[in-house]
Amino acid sequence: MRTPWTGVGTALVTPFTKSGELDEPAVRRLGRRQIDAGIHFLVPCGTTGENPTLSLAERVRIVEILVDEAGGKAPILAGAGGYDTREIIHLAAEMLRAGASGLLSVTPYYNKPTQEGLYQHFQAIAESTPLPIILYNVPSRTGINLEPVTVARLAAVPNIVGIKEASGNISQMCDLCHMVPSEFIVLSGDDAVTLPLMAVGGRGVISVASNEMPAEMAQMVEAAERGDFAAARRVHERILPLMQINFVESNPGPVKCAMAAMGLIEEQYRLPMVPPRPESKARINRVLHALELLRATAPHAS
């Protein structure tokens, strides 16, 4: 039996209608597509899901839909992070009521707490909920780095069970894997470095590219879990251009653009996010064409 929160979790985009509302049927379709492709867990309402622009009611509804669609086949790790500890404690309670199986909680952004502040922030959230928590470290977005020594302290909190590590610092990732207990789950927050991290003890990835290619991401990580890094590298080599093009501009612009071109969603964003520039779209489409994603997917049906 798979250990919860290992393997591939998809950082789901949030689909919107042409009028800018939450596209509930598309949320359901995307969730079903992921589950049918063999993804291991779903991660809605994170940065890739444009969570800063989602209302509390929308976040709750997205989780409710995915819990219903998954039917127990894949757990839901709901985004619940921010810079106000009290607000996140309230959000955690709402995610629990909506049926989430766990929480992904990003470090506070903008207010730049100290390492002690980060520790107390996550400890307070953990003490408020029975749900397991995956920490999320992404300094390029938040302006603060959750250091390995602080993660090791937090690993002693019973329901803090892992971290999505997106520092981009391989040396820090190695230190992290060395310093935390063996049962503490270290996941890549960057598709392109999933295999290097797994080689030193990582347990998978919370992925953007699996929005587009869920089966292939699952195959890559499962091969690495078996120790078959030759097979994992073959998949990685094939889809690396997609992993890279997803960040040609700020996430989730490129991945939503790609999914629209694949016929999966309407290409709709909420300000301040906007569509990628024409030259970026051309590059995205070239990668999709090379991977045969444009013609392999039926046109989007509203």
Wavefront OBJ file of the C-alpha trace (Angstrom):
o trace
v 0.000 0.000 0.000
v 1.285 3.454 -0.924
v 2.319 5.796 1.875
v -0.028 8.811 1.769
v 1.367 11.930 0.059
v 4.084 10.068 -1.828
v 4.328 9.710 -5.608
v 2.785 12.420 -7.767
v 0.303 14.992 -6.575
v -1.053 17.333 -9.220
v -1.068 21.041 -8.354
v -4.362 21.576 -10.117
v -5.179 24.690 -12.086
v -8.488 26.363 -11.340
v -10.677 26.582 -14.449
v -12.843 29.665 -14.943
v -15.688 30.340 -17.341
v -15.594 33.085 -19.975
v -17.503 35.284 -17.553
v -14.827 34.741 -14.899
v -16.761 32.426 -12.589
v -15.530 29.127 -11.193
v -16.102 26.435 -13.855
v -17.448 23.644 -11.655
v -18.011 21.074 -14.450
v -14.409 21.624 -15.593
v -13.121 21.123 -12.021
v -14.891 17.765 -12.020
v -13.590 16.801 -15.477
v -10.022 17.692 -14.587
v -10.218 15.713 -11.355
v -11.584 12.653 -13.170
v -8.881 12.886 -15.856
v -6.178 12.899 -13.189
v -7.606 9.940 -11.306
v -8.132 7.911 -14.478
v -4.484 8.570 -15.425
v -3.235 7.074 -12.161
v -2.186 10.194 -10.289
v -1.575 9.537 -6.591
v -3.188 12.591 -4.982
v -4.736 15.929 -5.948
v -3.590 19.345 -4.748
v -6.200 22.055 -5.415
v -6.229 25.686 -4.293
v -2.476 26.230 -4.366
v -0.419 28.774 -6.260
v -1.033 26.930 -9.535
v -4.732 27.135 -8.685
v -4.550 30.958 -8.390
v -5.588 30.686 -4.760
v -4.976 34.371 -3.893
v -7.917 35.235 -6.175
v -10.282 32.515 -4.923
v -12.933 33.301 -2.344
v -13.304 31.045 0.684
v -16.571 29.717 -0.747
v -14.849 28.864 -4.036
v -12.004 27.056 -2.285
v -14.467 25.009 -0.262
v -16.525 24.190 -3.357
v -13.471 23.045 -5.344
v -12.477 20.664 -2.569
v -16.033 19.363 -2.217
v -16.228 18.615 -5.950
v -12.880 16.823 -6.015
v -13.634 14.786 -2.894
v -16.890 13.678 -4.498
v -15.272 12.903 -7.844
v -12.339 11.027 -6.294
v -14.639 8.804 -4.279
v -11.742 7.722 -2.071
v -9.507 6.746 -5.011
v -7.147 9.693 -4.505
v -6.764 11.855 -1.400
v -7.158 15.627 -1.594
v -4.352 17.819 -0.237
v -5.989 21.240 -0.057
v -4.019 24.478 -0.184
v -4.229 26.335 3.131
v -1.397 28.815 3.521
v -0.853 32.526 3.901
v 0.549 35.299 6.048
v -2.142 35.476 8.769
v -1.944 32.506 11.122
v -5.463 33.023 12.496
v -6.930 33.158 9.011
v -5.149 29.943 8.006
v -6.439 28.173 11.122
v -9.960 29.138 10.022
v -9.276 28.003 6.456
v -7.926 24.676 7.727
v -11.177 24.083 9.579
v -13.164 24.824 6.426
v -11.026 22.422 4.370
v -11.613 19.713 6.978
v -15.374 20.238 6.736
v -15.165 20.123 2.938
v -13.620 16.655 3.115
v -9.920 17.309 2.478
v -7.569 14.547 3.612
v -4.649 16.891 4.258
v -3.349 20.440 3.914
v -0.561 22.029 1.884
v 0.572 25.150 3.731
v 2.943 27.618 2.121
v 5.253 29.785 4.184
v 3.918 33.264 4.970
v 4.704 35.714 2.199
v 5.522 39.411 2.299
v 5.778 39.751 6.105
v 9.001 37.641 6.168
v 8.897 36.072 9.655
v 12.028 34.762 11.349
v 12.706 31.034 11.523
v 11.181 31.048 15.019
v 8.130 32.836 13.635
v 7.811 30.201 10.914
v 8.058 27.439 13.495
v 5.371 28.948 15.714
v 3.124 29.684 12.707
v 3.102 26.087 11.501
v 2.931 24.667 14.997
v -0.186 26.738 15.722
v -1.861 25.563 12.508
v -0.989 21.944 13.254
v -2.356 22.166 16.776
v -5.655 23.509 15.427
v -6.452 20.608 13.088
v -6.360 16.812 13.010
v -5.381 16.872 9.329
v -1.836 15.996 8.220
v 0.102 18.972 6.934
v 2.642 19.214 4.128
v 4.782 22.342 4.440
v 5.559 24.317 1.285
v 8.844 26.163 0.839
v 9.087 28.358 -2.263
v 11.405 31.314 -1.534
v 11.160 32.749 -5.052
v 7.452 33.393 -4.448
v 7.378 34.218 -0.747
v 10.651 36.000 -0.050
v 11.463 33.671 2.857
v 13.335 30.364 3.042
v 12.199 27.616 5.426
v 15.580 26.318 6.505
v 16.284 22.586 6.984
v 16.960 23.000 10.702
v 13.497 24.562 11.125
v 11.898 21.806 9.048
v 13.602 19.249 11.293
v 12.049 20.946 14.339
v 8.637 20.963 12.687
v 8.986 17.279 11.779
v 8.610 16.543 15.504
v 5.058 17.978 15.431
v 2.886 14.844 15.063
v 0.684 15.906 12.138
v 3.344 17.795 10.141
v 4.266 14.908 7.882
v 6.242 16.345 4.955
v 7.372 19.262 2.843
v 7.065 20.417 -0.743
v 10.570 21.768 -1.301
v 10.864 24.307 -4.111
v 13.937 26.277 -3.101
v 15.784 25.168 -6.236
v 18.840 24.582 -4.026
v 19.999 20.984 -4.468
v 22.478 21.295 -1.604
v 19.684 22.419 0.712
v 17.542 19.506 -0.463
v 20.348 17.082 0.390
v 20.700 18.624 3.856
v 16.946 18.425 4.313
v 16.740 14.728 3.436
v 19.623 14.043 5.814
v 18.206 16.026 8.750
v 14.568 14.899 8.868
v 13.333 11.500 10.146
v 13.059 8.750 7.535
v 9.263 8.774 7.700
v 9.082 12.521 6.981
v 8.103 12.991 3.314
v 10.223 15.289 1.147
v 8.575 16.149 -2.168
v 9.924 18.179 -5.032
v 8.129 21.405 -5.790
v 9.846 21.644 -9.173
v 9.140 19.033 -11.858
v 12.593 19.273 -13.416
v 14.480 18.331 -10.228
v 12.201 15.506 -9.126
v 14.645 12.759 -10.081
v 17.720 14.359 -8.454
v 15.729 14.828 -5.249
v 14.429 11.246 -5.314
v 17.992 10.021 -5.767
v 18.888 11.470 -2.341
v 15.732 10.445 -0.507
v 12.810 12.435 -1.907
v 9.482 10.643 -2.209
v 7.921 12.258 -5.275
v 6.641 15.583 -6.533
v 3.765 18.014 -6.374
v 3.672 18.662 -10.073
v 2.570 21.308 -12.538
v 3.368 19.203 -15.624
v 0.992 16.467 -14.492
v -1.863 18.855 -15.298
v -0.960 18.185 -18.934
v 0.676 14.728 -18.762
v -0.482 12.959 -15.579
v 0.188 9.381 -16.701
v 3.743 10.161 -17.792
v 4.600 11.945 -14.545
v 3.242 8.999 -12.573
v 5.269 6.579 -14.696
v 8.462 8.568 -14.156
v 8.100 8.741 -10.385
v 6.993 5.123 -10.025
v 10.076 4.016 -11.985
v 12.288 6.044 -9.637
v 10.523 4.529 -6.631
v 11.429 1.066 -7.971
v 15.036 2.180 -8.352
v 14.779 2.005 -12.142
v 16.341 5.388 -12.805
v 17.162 4.443 -16.396
v 13.435 4.128 -17.169
v 12.675 7.260 -15.153
v 15.291 9.231 -17.093
v 13.768 8.169 -20.414
v 10.417 9.666 -19.407
v 12.116 12.721 -17.932
v 14.095 13.363 -21.106
v 10.964 13.200 -23.229
v 8.840 15.573 -21.155
v 11.555 17.933 -19.844
v 10.679 20.571 -22.496
v 7.132 20.648 -21.104
v 8.408 20.990 -17.532
v 10.525 23.928 -18.655
v 8.007 25.689 -20.888
v 5.471 25.709 -18.046
v 7.673 28.380 -16.456
v 8.474 30.473 -19.522
v 6.303 33.055 -17.737
v 4.826 33.130 -14.239
v 2.921 30.007 -13.260
v 0.079 29.227 -13.944
v -0.063 31.290 -17.140
v 1.766 28.821 -19.394
v 0.111 25.660 -18.064
v -3.380 27.145 -18.415
v -2.503 28.306 -21.919
v -1.307 24.785 -22.767
v -4.382 23.119 -21.281
v -6.622 25.423 -23.277
v -4.724 24.514 -26.454
v -5.232 20.852 -25.527
v -8.982 21.438 -25.267
v -9.186 20.840 -21.528
v -10.249 24.270 -20.226
v -11.146 27.773 -21.289
v -8.116 30.054 -21.231
v -9.352 32.353 -18.511
v -7.399 34.008 -15.706
v -8.135 36.370 -12.863
v -6.166 39.575 -12.583
v -3.368 40.162 -11.920
v -2.678 36.975 -13.926
v -2.934 37.464 -17.698
v -2.369 35.218 -20.741
v 1.220 34.581 -21.843
v 2.667 36.874 -24.507
v 2.200 35.781 -28.155
v 5.838 34.716 -28.467
v 5.518 32.593 -25.332
v 2.313 31.021 -26.645
v 4.120 30.101 -29.849
v 6.840 28.367 -27.851
v 4.269 26.542 -25.728
v 2.450 25.320 -28.819
v 5.679 24.068 -30.366
v 6.337 21.911 -27.294
v 2.752 20.620 -27.269
v 3.007 19.772 -30.952
v 6.284 17.899 -30.452
v 4.687 15.852 -27.663
v 1.606 15.211 -29.834
v -0.638 16.796 -27.230
v -2.440 19.178 -29.571
v -3.910 16.509 -31.802
v -4.188 13.782 -29.178
v -6.869 15.599 -27.202
v -10.422 16.198 -28.314
v -11.597 19.830 -28.479
v -12.989 21.283 -25.275
v -16.711 20.830 -24.861
v -18.447 23.374 -22.690
l 1 2 3 4 5 6 7 8 9 10 11 12 13 14 15 16 17 18 19 20 21 22 23 24 25 26 27 28 29 30 31 32 33 34 35 36 37 38 39 40 41 42 43 44 45 46 47 48 49 50 51 52 53 54 55 56 57 58 59 60 61 62 63 64 65 66 67 68 69 70 71 72 73 74 75 76 77 78 79 80 81 82 83 84 85 86 87 88 89 90 91 92 93 94 95 96 97 98 99 100 101 102 103 104 105 106 107 108 109 110 111 112 113 114 115 116 117 118 119 120 121 122 123 124 125 126 127 128 129 130 131 132 133 134 135 136 137 138 139 140 141 142 143 144 145 146 147 148 149 150 151 152 153 154 155 156 157 158 159 160 161 162 163 164 165 166 167 168 169 170 171 172 173 174 175 176 177 178 179 180 181 182 183 184 185 186 187 188 189 190 191 192 193 194 195 196 197 198 199 200 201 202 203 204 205 206 207 208 209 210 211 212 213 214 215 216 217 218 219 220 221 222 223 224 225 226 227 228 229 230 231 232 233 234 235 236 237 238 239 240 241 242 243 244 245 246 247 248 249 250 251 252 253 254 255 256 257 258 259 260 261 262 263 264 265 266 267 268 269 270 271 272 273 274 275 276 277 278 279 280 281 282 283 284 285 286 287 288 289 290 291 292 293 294 295 296 297 298 299 300 301 302
